[in-house]
Amino acid sequence: MKIAVIGCTHAGTAAISNIIKLYPNATINVYEKNDNISFLSCGIALHVSGVVKDANGLFYCTPEELTELGVNMFMKHEVLDVNVEEKTLVARNLVTNEVINETFDKLVIATGSWPVIPKIEGINMENILLCKNFHHANTIIEKAKDAKNIVVVGAGYIGIELVEAFEMSGKNVTLIDGESRILSKYLDESFTEIIEEDFQNRDIRLALGETVTRFVGSEEKVTAVETTNGTYEADLVILCIGFQPNTHLVKGQIEMLENGAIKVDEYMRTSNQDVFAAGDSCAIRYNPTGQHAYIPLATNAVRMGTLVAKNLMKPTIRYMGTQGTSGIRIFDQNIATTGLTEMMALRMGMNVKSITILEHDRPEFMPTYEDIRLKVVYEENTKRIIGAQVMSKVDVTQSINTLSVCIQNKMTTDELGFVDFFFQPHYNKPWNFLNQAGLQAL
């Protein structure tokens, strides 16, 4: 059996390492454009801030390790063409320009995603950078050393983490986003307003509800960013606008969403049963809605890659779907979220309600305790939980993993009110704050 894998970051690495264990006699050909694999891009901001001293620690697998297992690693090879029906592909060695033609019995698409790059005047000037891979991380760190005024475009997780890292490094930071709030896809307003106030207290300039119209420069180096509402000095700009699936190779050959994300079933199969997809290149079932959705997360990618291997020859283990569960630490706030925000659910036309709990993490008779803010979103008619958010200076983020399981299993707020949670004054209250959310939901 000959297996071709295109792409080797998280999904690809997980698929390959498990395929070789299950099918040691298979021929596995891996095609990767970069000179490295398995880079954890979520650690870029930690590296920029100096928390992670060595970026090499953000890798958990190397091409050499997979080669030792018997995998044929074609590093720095770009796949130029794929014919799904004829089971052929064409790849070019980016070093020698040699072109190779190969066949396959099974194809695994793990091509991931690439940052959205809008067509804006001046965007190709020097010091306007992307933030995705190992080389981007190193470039950002090197350029930031001499930068004074840094503009981050995009207020999602990566943008927010970079803003924090640059502020901690003593830079003048401006954050621009077209939405009126930061992290609007992940948190509702009662959460984001707290973070925004903290940012402003730290002299981080927020340019929200503004769209970049032009990059201004001198001698091909950026000096300012113009938006629909102002001009901001910048000697370094980081674009964190979002990601799009990198799937042009199979466009028109297998079923996709409008944004190009490959639709896969619960066994990671595409519309062609010999072609599998995993990671940021595809769309999977989103449990809060029951529909396919594009949710590019490393956690989803490694699960999906592992399931590709398990289901390569026959349907064996089904994917249970995703809630898009994620977490972030911003300065001294620990934040986690799962499923839909109330705002997103309302935009989708869903009939929902929510309950917000403001509670202490421990009984008041304890010498210290911290505030917890928890919001649970649920369907009004069925009380089925579809989303949740938590924020606290104490780390209670694991509670969101619990609520993720609740969403996956279609639990209601009534059931949440009576789930068995332990009590110990060092850790919580007799009525766990998750129980309280369920009990207080109308």
Disulfide bonds with the S-S distance in Angstrom:
none
